[in-house]
Amino acid sequence: MEAKLTLRLNENVIERAKIYARSHNMSLSKMIESYLDSVTKEKFQEEKHITITPFIESLCGVIDLPEEFDYKKDYRDYLDKKYK
């Protein structure tokens, strides 16, 4: 279901947006809808769960640490040394 929305924006912003939309073969309404959809989906997904980007996922398993490795202790030791 579509609904009408009235926005008040700076004239220069509107003109630049129209040029951008025209150059990408889309209507200004569709461009704004896409933007609002992406912004709200991102926020909604953040609230539901943390998404892992493909880049971060590719880093999994790069470093092979022993099971007994205590990264918190190691980091504390590092900070102790750094700030002495």
C-alpha positions in Angstrom: 0.0 0.0 0.0 1.4 3.4 -1.0 0.8 6.6 0.9 1.5 10.2 0.2 4.1 12.1 2.2 4.9 15.8 2.2 8.5 16.9 3.0 10.0 20.3 3.4 13.6 20.4 2.1 16.1 22.9 1.0 15.6 23.8 -2.6 19.2 23.1 -3.5 19.0 19.7 -2.0 15.9 19.0 -4.0 17.4 20.1 -7.3 20.6 18.0 -6.7 18.4 15.0 -5.7 16.3 15.4 -8.9 19.5 15.4 -11.0 20.8 12.4 -9.2 17.6 10.5 -9.6 17.3 11.4 -13.3 20.8 10.2 -14.0 20.1 6.9 -12.3 16.8 6.5 -14.1 14.6 6.6 -11.1 12.0 8.8 -9.6 12.7 11.1 -6.7 10.0 9.3 -4.7 11.6 5.9 -5.4 15.0 7.2 -4.4 13.7 8.5 -1.1 11.8 5.3 -0.5 14.9 3.2 -1.1 17.0 5.4 1.2 14.4 5.3 4.0 14.0 1.5 3.5 17.8 0.9 3.8 18.2 3.1 6.9 15.3 1.6 8.8 16.2 -2.0 7.8 19.8 -1.4 9.0 18.5 -0.1 12.4 16.0 -2.9 12.7 18.6 -5.6 11.9 21.0 -4.0 14.5 18.4 -4.3 17.1 17.6 -8.0 16.2 21.2 -9.2 15.9 24.7 -8.3 14.9 25.4 -9.0 11.3 28.9 -10.1 10.3 30.2 -8.6 7.1 31.8 -10.9 4.5 35.2 -9.3 5.1 35.0 -10.0 8.9 33.8 -13.5 8.2 36.8 -14.0 5.9 39.1 -13.2 8.8 37.7 -16.1 11.0 40.3 -18.8 11.5 43.2 -16.6 10.3 45.0 -16.9 13.7 45.3 -20.2 15.4 45.4 -19.8 19.2 45.7 -22.5 21.8 42.5 -23.2 23.7 43.9 -22.2 27.0 44.9 -18.7 25.6 43.4 -16.0 27.8 43.2 -12.9 25.7 41.9 -10.7 28.5 44.9 -11.5 30.7 47.2 -11.0 27.7 45.6 -7.6 27.0 45.9 -6.6 30.7 49.6 -7.5 30.7 50.0 -5.4 27.6 48.3 -2.4 29.1 50.3 -2.8 32.4 53.5 -2.7 30.4 52.4 0.2 28.2 51.4 2.5 31.1 54.2 1.8 33.5 
